[in-house]
Amino acid sequence: MSVKCLLCGEEFRCVTNTHLRGAHGITVDDYRRMFPGVNFVSEEIKQRIVDSLRTYRKYEADVLWLEEEKEKEMRVFVDGNPHEVCCVADGKISRAPIDSTNTNNMAEYRAVLFGLYMHPEATKVCSDSQLVVRQLNGEYKISKEHLRKLAEKVHKQVEKLGHSVSFSWVSREGNPAGEVLG
């Protein structure tokens, strides 16, 4: 039994750091963010790894596998600039142009709205804009009226979805949507 690399389709017994770095120039953490909740190791290899980890913990960092979670967290990564918004979820990239009169912060809010629109099943929105995340979480006051209106739109959109959505900050390097926009 084998598994496929979801980026190139090549079959392996397990997807490793060596393959991801050599073939795609990304890290295991990047791969996990792009394909959350997907199992990348065959059952046979998974059992062998689990057995070997009891003795050799060093393999833990070199082999990637993800257990299916009872309640799957659906994360969408978002980013925006004054000309375009982008979201990435489950390895799918969506982009859209926006009015170039937007400020960077307005674009980040519009990216959150775009991510929720494109992925209404999302339970977590991840952004590299610390300001927007903290404002949406109520940690920072929103002093600018135009940003307050966008924050209200985000919260109304979440209400329409009918389930809770959390907002989380990720570093620029940890945001696949940011990598797409450059």
MILUM-55106 format. One record per residue: residue in three letters; y, z, x of N, C-alpha, C, O in turn. Coordinates in steps of 0.02 Angstrom, whole numbers, padded with zeros to 5 digits, always signed. Last residue first. Example, Ala and Ser with C-alpha at 12.3 -4.5 7.8 and 13.67 -1.06 7.14 Angstrom:
BEGIN
SER-00112+00354+00642-00053+00357+00684+00002+00394+00645+00057+00402+00670
ALA-00284+00390+00660-00225+00390+00615-00165+00390+00660-00166+00423+00712
REM end
This chain:
BEGIN
GLY+01838-00138+00159+01861-00141+00229+01912-00092+00245+01935-00090+00302
LEU+01771-00147+00042+01841-00166+00041+01871-00170+00112+01923-00201+00123
VAL+01646-00100+00086+01651-00167+00056+01724-00191+00059+01737-00249+00076
GLU+01674+00028+00129+01652-00021+00178+01658-00092+00151+01673-00138+00189
GLY+01704+00087+00008+01757+00080+00058+01739+00030+00111+01782-00006+00136
ALA+01578+00088-00048+01631+00047-00080+01689+00036-00032+01718-00018-00031
PRO+01510+00180+00033+01493+00109+00037+01545+00064+00004+01554+00007+00026
ASN+01570+00309+00119+01584+00276+00056+01567+00202+00061+01606+00164+00090
GLY+01569+00377+00238+01513+00389+00192+01521+00355+00125+01483+00369+00078
GLU+01687+00348+00299+01627+00319+00328+01566+00327+00282+01519+00288+00286
ARG+01770+00427+00220+01779+00354+00219+01716+00320+00246+01693+00270+00218
SER+01677+00559+00139+01717+00532+00194+01722+00456+00188+01682+00425+00153
VAL+01697+00603-00032+01655+00583+00024+01700+00555+00079+01755+00532+00065
TRP+01718+00713-00168+01747+00680-00111+01693+00663-00060+01649+00704-00047
SER+01673+00692-00339+01658+00719-00273+01691+00678-00219+01693+00617-00222
PHE+01662+00738-00504+01700+00697-00456+01693+00731-00388+01705+00791-00380
SER+01541+00723-00636+01577+00761-00585+01611+00713-00537+01591+00655-00530
VAL+01520+00712-00807+01528+00673-00745+01566+00718-00697+01618+00747-00714
SER+01418+00737-00951+01464+00761-00900+01463+00716-00838+01412+00687-00821
HIS+01422+00620-01089+01386+00663-01042+01435+00684-00987+01488+00653-00979
GLY+01496+00532-01166+01452+00580-01199+01409+00622-01153+01363+00655-01176
LEU+01590+00435-01141+01523+00426-01115+01473+00474-01146+01413+00458-01152
LYS+01710+00485-01191+01676+00431-01227+01604+00421-01204+01561+00401-01244
GLU+01743+00574-01087+01727+00599-01155+01689+00547-01195+01641+00564-01230
VAL+01773+00482-00986+01715+00526-00978+01694+00555-01046+01635+00559-01060
GLN+01890+00427-01041+01831+00385-01030+01768+00427-01023+01716+00409-01050
LYS+01973+00539-01034+01955+00511-01100+01894+00466-01095+01850+00467-01139
HIS+01983+00553-00895+01951+00606-00934+01932+00582-01005+01881+00603-01032
VAL+02050+00431-00865+01984+00446-00836+01948+00498-00879+01890+00489-00896
LYS+02169+00448-00935+02124+00393-00953+02054+00406-00926+02005+00392-00960
GLU+02222+00556-00863+02205+00565-00934+02158+00509-00957+02111+00523-00994
ALA+02246+00491-00742+02198+00546-00744+02175+00559-00816+02116+00571-00829
LEU+02349+00404-00783+02284+00376-00761+02230+00430-00762+02173+00415-00780
LYS+02448+00497-00813+02423+00452-00866+02355+00422-00846+02310+00417-00888
ARG+02469+00551-00686+02445+00594-00740+02415+00552-00797+02364+00570-00826
LEU+02523+00442-00620+02457+00465-00600+02426+00511-00654+02366+00509-00665
HIS+02647+00433-00683+02602+00375-00686+02531+00394-00665+02483+00365-00689
GLU+02705+00560-00652+02687+00542-00721+02637+00485-00725+02590+00487-00764
LYS+02660+00666-00523+02685+00599-00540+02659+00579-00609+02599+00581-00622
SER+02592+00786-00507+02664+00787-00519+02693+00720-00540+02745+00718-00572
ILE+02457+00869-00542+02476+00798-00540+02550+00796-00558+02569+00802-00616
LYS+02387+00997-00440+02432+00977-00494+02449+00903-00486+02454+00878-00430
TYR+02217+01011-00393+02285+00995-00375+02323+00977-00438+02296+00946-00484
GLU+02102+01042-00463+02119+01083-00405+02191+01072-00382+02223+01118-00356
GLY+02052+00962-00562+02100+01014-00581+02119+01060-00524+02150+01112-00536
ASN+01977+00854-00530+01941+00917-00537+01987+00975-00555+01964+01032-00562
LEU+02076+00759-00515+02030+00752-00571+01990+00816-00583+01971+00831-00640
GLN+02133+00807-00395+02173+00805-00457+02127+00800-00518+02138+00835-00568
ARG+02027+00790-00306+02052+00858-00321+02095+00860-00383+02095+00910-00419
VAL+02015+00649-00311+01958+00693-00329+01983+00762-00347+01962+00790-00398
VAL+02143+00609-00265+02120+00591-00332+02063+00636-00355+02063+00659-00412
LEU+02144+00668-00134+02195+00683-00183+02170+00669-00254+02175+00712-00297
GLN+02037+00608-00068+02036+00679-00080+02086+00699-00134+02072+00742-00175
SER+01958+00468-00084+02026+00491-00096+02023+00565-00116+02008+00582-00173
ASP+01831+00422-00078+01858+00448-00015+01932+00469-00022+01964+00484+00027
SER+01722+00471-00212+01780+00434-00187+01802+00464-00121+01792+00524-00108
CYS+01597+00465-00333+01614+00484-00264+01670+00439-00238+01666+00378-00242
VAL+01546+00531-00482+01589+00480-00453+01611+00505-00385+01639+00559-00379
LYS+01399+00561-00569+01442+00583-00514+01480+00523-00488+01451+00471-00473
THR+01333+00502-00668+01343+00573-00677+01387+00602-00621+01411+00658-00625
ALA+01335+00344-00751+01352+00384-00692+01361+00457-00710+01392+00474-00761
GLU+01319+00258-00854+01266+00308-00845+01280+00355-00787+01242+00402-00775
PRO+01417+00163-00845+01427+00218-00893+01374+00272-00888+01383+00327-00916
HIS+01472+00072-00736+01412+00114-00733+01420+00174-00780+01430+00230-00757
MET+01591+00007-00763+01534-00033-00740+01468+00006-00742+01414-00023-00749
TYR+01671+00117-00801+01662+00060-00847+01599+00020-00827+01559+00002-00870
LEU+01669+00196-00688+01643+00223-00751+01629+00168-00802+01582+00172-00841
GLY+01730+00106-00597+01662+00131-00585+01630+00159-00648+01571+00147-00660
PHE+01857+00093-00657+01814+00035-00649+01741+00056-00639+01695+00028-00669
LEU+01906+00224-00641+01897+00195-00708+01849+00136-00707+01807+00129-00750
VAL+01908+00227-00500+01867+00275-00537+01854+00248-00607+01797+00250-00631
ALA+02002+00125-00477+01933+00117-00452+01886+00165-00488+01830+00147-00504
ARG+02115+00182-00529+02088+00124-00563+02016+00109-00540+01975+00085-00578
TYR+02133+00282-00432+02119+00301-00501+02088+00242-00539+02040+00251-00577
GLU+02161+00196-00323+02103+00242-00320+02084+00265-00390+02025+00268-00407
ALA+02279+00135-00366+02219+00094-00356+02156+00137-00353+02104+00117-00379
MET+02364+00244-00362+02350+00212-00427+02286+00171-00421+02244+00172-00466
ASN+02365+00264-00223+02337+00316-00267+02321+00288-00336+02270+00306-00366
ASN+02427+00145-00178+02359+00162-00157+02327+00213-00204+02269+00206-00222
THR+02509+00068-00320+02510+00106-00257+02438+00119-00238+02392+00107-00278
ASN+02516-00096-00391+02487-00029-00387+02499+00002-00319+02499-00031-00268
THR+02553-00225-00395+02608-00176-00398+02582-00105-00395+02622-00058-00396
SER+02448-00312-00404+02469-00292-00337+02529-00244-00337+02552-00224-00284
ASP+02321-00283-00519+02392-00300-00510+02417-00271-00444+02407-00212-00430
ILE+02157-00317-00451+02204-00279-00493+02275-00301-00476+02287-00334-00425
PRO+01992-00390-00452+02062-00389-00430+02104-00346-00477+02088-00341-00536
ALA+01838-00306-00423+01884-00337-00471+01955-00336-00442+01975-00287-00411
ARG+01662-00288-00392+01731-00292-00369+01774-00324-00423+01749-00364-00463
SER+01510-00205-00363+01554-00237-00412+01625-00233-00386+01647-00181-00361
ILE+01348-00201-00300+01419-00201-00283+01457-00238-00337+01439-00294-00355
LYS+01206-00100-00304+01243-00155-00336+01317-00147-00322+01345-00093-00330
GLY+01141+00011-00256+01141-00049-00215+01177-00108-00244+01180-00161-00214
ASP+01171+00109-00351+01103+00082-00347+01100+00017-00308+01061-00028-00324
ALA+01339+00060-00342+01289+00106-00371+01222+00072-00370+01216+00012-00386
VAL+01505+00042-00301+01437+00029-00278+01392+00082-00308+01405+00142-00302
CYS+01660-00040-00338+01613+00016-00348+01544-00006-00325+01526-00065-00329
CYS+01832-00077-00311+01762-00089-00296+01721-00028-00315+01744+00029-00309
VAL+01986-00166-00334+01945-00106-00341+01872-00126-00331+01853-00183-00340
GLU+02136-00233-00257+02067-00240-00279+02034-00170-00287+02052-00123-00252
HIS+02265-00213-00211+02248-00279-00236+02179-00283-00269+02165-00331-00305
PRO+02287-00084-00159+02335-00112-00207+02317-00180-00237+02350-00203-00283
ASN+02116-00026-00169+02177-00039-00130+02225-00074-00178+02205-00091-00234
GLY+01980+00089-00194+02030+00041-00218+02086+00032-00167+02100+00077-00127
ASP+01812+00138-00229+01869+00132-00184+01918+00081-00212+01898+00035-00248
VAL+01664+00235-00267+01722+00193-00286+01774+00192-00231+01779+00239-00191
PHE+01496+00254-00307+01546+00260-00255+01602+00212-00272+01589+00154-00289
VAL+01402+00344-00419+01438+00281-00410+01493+00295-00359+01532+00343-00366
ARG+01243+00416-00448+01307+00417-00413+01337+00346-00410+01301+00297-00400
MET+01147+00501-00551+01170+00432-00543+01239+00434-00513+01288+00452-00546
GLU+01014+00602-00525+01087+00601-00520+01108+00529-00506+01088+00500-00456
LYS+00880+00633-00630+00909+00589-00579+00985+00591-00582+01015+00582-00635
GLU+00788+00764-00649+00850+00739-00677+00885+00698-00624+00916+00725-00578
LYS+00679+00760-00562+00669+00766-00634+00731+00742-00671+00726+00704-00719
GLU+00674+00635-00433+00700+00697-00460+00688+00699-00535+00687+00647-00568
GLU+00561+00575-00316+00593+00564-00380+00614+00631-00407+00576+00679-00405
GLU+00602+00590-00145+00560+00610-00201+00598+00593-00265+00659+00597-00268
LEU+00618+00474-00019+00653+00512-00069+00605+00528-00126+00572+00483-00152
TRP+00612+00453+00157+00580+00447+00091+00618+00492+00043+00647+00542+00063
LEU+00616+00399+00321+00653+00406+00259+00607+00403+00199+00568+00356+00192
VAL+00608+00468+00481+00573+00435+00426+00610+00450+00362+00631+00506+00349
ASP+00674+00543+00577+00661+00473+00591+00628+00434+00533+00622+00373+00537
ALA+00682+00676+00544+00745+00638+00549+00733+00563+00558+00779+00524+00547
GLU+00546+00714+00547+00585+00720+00485+00648+00678+00487+00667+00648+00437
TYR+00490+00717+00669+00484+00655+00631+00527+00656+00568+00542+00603+00540
LYS+00504+00847+00717+00548+00796+00743+00545+00731+00703+00593+00693+00704
ARG+00407+00936+00673+00468+00929+00632+00513+00873+00656+00557+00852+00618
TYR+00247+00940+00677+00298+00904+00715+00359+00891+00672+00363+00841+00637
THR+00172+01016+00584+00167+01029+00656+00226+01000+00694+00253+01033+00739
ARG+00211+00974+00462+00192+01045+00469+00190+01064+00542+00205+01121+00561
LEU+00222+00841+00476+00283+00881+00480+00268+00955+00485+00309+00994+00511
SER+00095+00791+00453+00118+00795+00522+00180+00838+00529+00191+00868+00582
ASP+00091+00799+00311+00043+00835+00352+00068+00844+00423+00062+00899+00451
VAL+00196+00711+00281+00200+00781+00259+00152+00824+00301+00170+00878+00323
ILE+00141+00594+00335+00203+00622+00363+00209+00696+00344+00224+00738+00386
ARG+00031+00573+00253+00021+00582+00325+00082+00614+00358+00075+00656+00403
GLN+00096+00557+00131+00051+00613+00140+00038+00627+00215+00036+00684+00236
LYS+00168+00439+00159+00204+00500+00140+00159+00561+00152+00182+00611+00179
ILE+00067+00346+00179+00108+00367+00236+00144+00432+00220+00151+00475+00263
GLU+00019+00338+00046-00026+00355+00102+00014+00382+00161-00003+00434+00189
GLU+00132+00297-00026+00102+00362-00040+00056+00385+00018+00055+00444+00035
SER+00262+00224+00075+00201+00218+00036+00170+00287+00028+00181+00331+00070
VAL+00434+00254+00055+00375+00266+00095+00314+00260+00051+00312+00287-00004
PHE+00545+00255-00025+00541+00203+00027+00480+00211+00072+00476+00177+00123
ASN+00596+00276-00189+00547+00297-00139+00537+00241-00089+00521+00185-00109
VAL+00761+00311-00246+00708+00262-00236+00662+00286-00180+00685+00314-00130
GLY+00873+00393-00260+00816+00403-00304+00758+00355-00295+00710+00358-00334
PRO+00999+00275-00212+00978+00344-00227+00918+00346-00273+00912+00305-00319
PHE+01040+00167-00115+00982+00165-00159+00958+00236-00176+00904+00256-00155
MET+01153+00198-00040+01150+00133-00074+01095+00132-00127+01103+00099-00178
ARG+01124+00322+00016+01180+00316-00031+01177+00251-00071+01196+00250-00130
ARG+01016+00286+00098+01005+00334+00043+01061+00329-00008+01048+00331-00068
TYR+01084+00203+00187+01031+00175+00145+01017+00221+00085+01009+00197+00029
ASP+01166+00295+00253+01196+00239+00216+01146+00211+00166+01163+00197+00109
ASP+01066+00375+00312+01110+00404+00261+01145+00349+00220+01153+00357+00160
VAL+01012+00286+00405+00970+00309+00349+01014+00338+00294+01001+00326+00235
THR+01140+00164+00444+01101+00224+00456+01058+00239+00395+01066+00210+00342
ILE+01146-00012+00490+01166+00047+00451+01121+00105+00468+01070+00098+00503
GLY+01110-00138+00539+01167-00103+00568+01192-00044+00528+01251-00027+00530
HIS+00998-00209+00502+01054-00207+00455+01116-00171+00482+01169-00174+00451
ALA+00902-00209+00604+00907-00267+00559+00971-00268+00518+00995-00321+00501
GLY+00925-00087+00677+00915-00152+00710+00928-00211+00665+00961-00259+00685
ARG+00941+00015+00579+00992+00004+00630+00987-00066+00660+01037-00101+00668
LEU+00822-00002+00504+00887-00004+00471+00943-00018+00522+00988-00058+00508
HIS+00719+00011+00602+00727-00051+00564+00797-00056+00536+00830-00108+00542
THR+00745+00143+00647+00744+00088+00694+00754+00021+00657+00793-00020+00680
ASN+00730+00223+00533+00796+00216+00565+00799+00155+00609+00848+00118+00609
THR+00613+00139+00421+00633+00185+00474+00704+00174+00497+00735+00122+00483
VAL+00507+00136+00284+00570+00110+00310+00597+00161+00360+00603+00220+00344
CYS+00330+00114+00296+00388+00155+00283+00449+00123+00314+00444+00087+00364
ARG+00253+00005+00300+00221+00065+00274+00274+00117+00259+00266+00159+00215
PHE+00343-00140+00239+00327-00089+00288+00283-00036+00256+00276-00033+00195
GLU+00411-00302+00213+00365-00249+00193+00346-00205+00252+00334-00229+00308
GLU+00576-00359+00180+00521-00354+00227+00478-00294+00208+00503-00241+00188
GLY+00690-00362+00102+00627-00379+00071+00566-00375+00117+00510-00387+00094
CYS+00816-00323+00143+00791-00387+00167+00724-00408+00137+00703-00465+00146
LEU+00849-00209+00066+00902-00252+00091+00876-00321+00113+00910-00371+00102
LEU+00739-00136+00035+00777-00164-00020+00835-00208+00002+00866-00241-00039
CYS+00588-00155+00111+00658-00139+00125+00699-00173+00071+00693-00234+00062
LYS+00445-00110+00015+00491-00161+00039+00558-00130+00057+00582-00084+00024
VAL+00290-00033+00058+00354-00032+00023+00398-00085+00054+00390-00104+00112
SER+00110-00043+00029+00171-00047+00070+00232-00042+00026+00228-00045-00036
MET-00059+00000+00042+00000+00000+00000+00062+00000+00045+00066+00039+00092
REM end
